[in-house]
Amino acid sequence: MEYPHRPVLVDEVVRNLVIKPQGVYVDGTAGTGGHSEVIAQRLSTEGRLICLDRDPEAVRISKQRMSPLADRVTFIRTNYIHLDRALKDIGMGRVDGILLDLGMSTLQLDHGGRGFSFSRDEPLDMRMDPDEGPPASQLVNTLSTDALEKILREYGEERRAKSIARRIQREREQRPIESTGRLAELVASVVPKTRGPGAKHPATRTFQALRIAVNGELENLRLFLDKAPSLIEKEGRLVILSYHSLEDRIVKQAIRGWEKGCQCPPDLPLCGCGLKPLFKRINKKGIRAGRSEIQENPRARSATMRAAERI
Ligand SMILES: C[S@@+](CC[C@H](N)C(=O)[O-])C[C@H]1O[C@@H](n2cnc3c(N)ncnc32)[C@H](O)[C@@H]1O
């Protein structure tokens, strides 16, 4: 069967993550199982892969995809911020490696009318977990213009955030904005079209911003990173793929902080905090996809992989 989502940097992810075939690994964002399948194939029969996703449709598909490897895979539908609890529930402690492949999957973008795409007209939802939190339409129709502007500016790095927020305000006074098509259209009336290679739809940044807000993506990442050191065994690995600078900055800063350990001001003659380094970087810089992968899978263009080892 053909699966809609093509995993990014698969060889690099698996090489940096799986250091023990008999180890216990977590794919915290299993999606339709592209990375998970290769990780599970790399494990011996004593190894274990725990696959998490907050999207019930993703869990259904990855379960089906990995049925031949069912002897070594466990599926849990949950937000990865609850990984500590999920591991406890299945009687497990620290693991040998965790992968997060952030953002949304092609399944969510292109299939199922989930409201992630500006290319089709569908209900303005954007929730990865349809049972958690309000849909994007609720944000668009009820937030103040200042709050909307802040979301568009911070999560979409949208220069025309103010004009878009004002336009939304005017439009919703006529009637609520309930569809992706209507939102895309009104954003396009404010944001000029770009041309040439790399040109993006005018609503790209607005949709990204709303998706990040609806799913609490940056807050989740921060919460997870706070817990990560207590979830990974010594010499275990953390591998994170991010797709925009906001996520990547959070990951990079967390790894830097762990490497440094001590948080005392530099002018203090002796360390008073006693904090020791928790991880070391595996690669000095983030790993990017090569030209041939990008040609085959344009989504790989914006990916950055960072990997660290627990010490
Ligand atoms: C880029 S896709 C992963 C694709 C996957 N690596 C593959 O090869 O098919 C990201 C997935 O992470 C899930 N996700 C995003 N945030 C999550 C969270 N906080 N907890 C659990 N799953 C999350 C999404 O539902 C989506 O399925």
The ligand as an SDF file (V2000), in Angstrom:
LIG
                    3D

 27 29  0  0  0  0  0  0  0  0999 V2000
    5.5810   15.0800   10.5200 C   0  0  0  0  0  0  0  0  0  0  0  0
    4.3700   13.9990   11.0860 S   0  0  0  0  0  0  0  0  0  0  0  0
    5.2850   12.5400   11.4550 C   0  0  0  0  0  0  0  0  0  0  0  0
    5.4970   11.6730   10.2740 C   0  0  0  0  0  0  0  0  0  0  0  0
    6.1650   10.3620   10.5900 C   0  0  0  0  0  0  0  0  0  0  0  0
    7.5020   10.5450   11.0650 N   0  0  0  0  0  0  0  0  0  0  0  0
    6.1380    9.4530    9.3920 C   0  0  0  0  0  0  0  0  0  0  0  0
    7.2260    9.0940    8.9100 O   0  0  0  0  0  0  0  0  0  0  0  0
    5.0530    9.1020    8.9100 O   0  0  0  0  0  0  0  0  0  0  0  0
    3.9990   14.6020   12.6450 C   0  0  0  0  0  0  0  0  0  0  0  0
    3.0020   13.7780   13.4330 C   0  0  0  0  0  0  0  0  0  0  0  0
    3.1330   14.1910   14.7800 O   0  0  0  0  0  0  0  0  0  0  0  0
    1.8680   14.2050   15.3740 C   0  0  0  0  0  0  0  0  0  0  0  0
    1.9700   15.1360   16.4940 N   0  0  0  0  0  0  0  0  0  0  0  0
    2.1960   16.4550   16.4550 C   0  0  0  0  0  0  0  0  0  0  0  0
    2.2500   16.9620   17.6870 N   0  0  0  0  0  0  0  0  0  0  0  0
    2.0870   15.9200   18.5300 C   0  0  0  0  0  0  0  0  0  0  0  0
    2.0540   15.7930   19.9440 C   0  0  0  0  0  0  0  0  0  0  0  0
    2.2210   16.8500   20.7320 N   0  0  0  0  0  0  0  0  0  0  0  0
    1.8910   14.5660   20.4730 N   0  0  0  0  0  0  0  0  0  0  0  0
    1.7290   13.4800   19.6760 C   0  0  0  0  0  0  0  0  0  0  0  0
    1.7230   13.5400   18.3310 N   0  0  0  0  0  0  0  0  0  0  0  0
    1.9070   14.7500   17.7690 C   0  0  0  0  0  0  0  0  0  0  0  0
    0.9420   14.6510   14.2850 C   0  0  0  0  0  0  0  0  0  0  0  0
   -0.3800   14.2190   14.5540 O   0  0  0  0  0  0  0  0  0  0  0  0
    1.5590   13.9820   13.0450 C   0  0  0  0  0  0  0  0  0  0  0  0
    0.9580   12.7520   12.8060 O   0  0  0  0  0  0  0  0  0  0  0  0
  1  2  1  0
  2  3  1  0
  2 10  1  0
  3  4  1  0
  4  5  1  0
  5  6  1  0
  5  7  1  0
  7  8  2  0
  7  9  1  0
 10 11  1  0
 11 12  1  0
 11 26  1  0
 12 13  1  0
 13 14  1  0
 13 24  1  0
 14 15  1  0
 14 23  1  0
 15 16  2  0
 16 17  1  0
 17 18  1  0
 17 23  2  0
 18 19  1  0
 18 20  2  0
 20 21  1  0
 21 22  2  0
 22 23  1  0
 24 25  1  0
 24 26  1  0
 26 27  1  0
M  CHG  2   2   1   9  -1
M  END
$$$$
